C-alpha cells in the first residue's frame, strides 16, 4: 500500500484524483475529487488548513475540489483512488 500512497501523492501534485476514504468522524465511506495542485485549489493555499501541518503524521493533506477546502486524510483510511 505504501507504494500506492506514494503514487497517489505524486498524482495529486499533477491532477485531480477521485479518492474513496472512511471518514473518522462519521464512519461513512466518502468519495471526493481531491488534489494538491495549485492550479485546481482556486488560489487557496495549503496554509488555509487550521491544523499545524507539521503534526499530521500518517496523513495526506488534500484539497476537496467540490467543497473548496483542505482535508487531512489518514493514510490507513484510504480505500481506493484513481486519477481523473
C-alpha positions as CSV (number, residue, x, y, z in Angstrom):
1,X,0.0,0.0,0.0
2,X,2.9,2.4,0.7
3,X,3.8,2.4,-3.0
4,X,0.2,3.2,-3.9
5,X,0.2,6.1,-1.4
6,X,3.5,7.4,-2.8
7,X,1.9,7.2,-6.3
8,X,-1.2,8.9,-5.0
9,X,0.8,11.8,-3.6
10,X,2.7,12.3,-6.9
11,X,-0.5,12.1,-8.9
12,X,-2.3,14.6,-6.6
13,X,0.5,17.1,-7.3
14,X,-0.3,16.9,-11.1
15,X,-4.0,16.4,-11.4
16,X,-7.3,15.7,-9.7
17,X,-7.9,12.2,-8.2
18,X,-11.1,10.5,-7.1
19,X,-10.3,9.4,-3.6
20,X,-12.5,7.0,-1.6
21,X,-11.9,7.0,2.2
22,X,-13.5,6.3,5.5
23,X,-14.5,9.4,7.5
24,X,-13.1,9.1,11.0
25,X,-15.9,11.3,12.4
26,X,-18.9,9.5,11.0
27,X,-17.5,6.2,9.9
28,X,-19.1,6.7,6.5
29,X,-17.3,5.9,3.2
30,X,-16.8,9.1,1.2
31,X,-15.6,9.7,-2.3
32,X,-14.2,13.1,-3.2
33,X,-12.3,14.8,-6.0
34,X,-9.0,15.7,-4.4
35,X,-5.8,17.4,-5.5
36,X,-2.7,19.3,-4.2
37,X,-2.1,21.0,-7.5
38,X,-2.4,24.8,-7.0
39,X,-4.0,25.0,-10.5
40,X,-7.1,23.4,-9.0
41,X,-7.2,24.8,-5.5
42,X,-8.7,28.1,-6.7
43,X,-6.0,30.1,-5.0
44,X,-6.4,28.5,-1.6
45,X,-3.0,27.9,-0.1
46,X,-2.4,24.8,1.9
47,X,-1.8,27.1,4.9
48,X,-5.5,27.6,4.9
49,X,-5.7,24.4,7.0
50,X,-6.3,25.2,10.6
51,X,-4.1,22.4,11.9
52,X,-0.3,22.7,12.1
53,X,0.8,20.8,9.0
54,X,4.0,19.6,10.7
55,X,1.9,17.4,13.1
56,X,0.0,15.4,10.5
57,X,1.9,12.1,10.6
58,X,0.4,9.3,8.5
59,X,-2.0,11.8,6.8
60,X,-2.2,13.2,3.3
61,X,-3.3,16.8,3.0
62,X,-5.6,17.2,0.0
63,X,-7.9,19.9,-1.4
64,X,-11.5,18.9,-1.9
65,X,-12.3,20.4,-5.3
66,X,-16.1,20.3,-4.9
67,X,-16.3,21.8,-1.3
68,X,-13.2,24.0,-1.8
69,X,-11.5,23.1,1.4
70,X,-8.4,21.3,2.6
71,X,-8.7,17.9,4.4
72,X,-6.1,15.8,6.2
73,X,-6.9,12.2,5.4
74,X,-5.3,9.4,7.4
75,X,-3.4,7.1,5.1
76,X,-4.9,4.0,6.6
77,X,-8.5,5.2,5.8
78,X,-7.9,5.5,2.1
79,X,-9.8,2.6,0.5
80,X,-9.3,3.3,-3.2
81,X,-8.3,6.1,-5.6
82,X,-8.0,6.8,-9.3
83,X,-6.8,9.7,-11.4
84,X,-9.3,11.6,-13.4
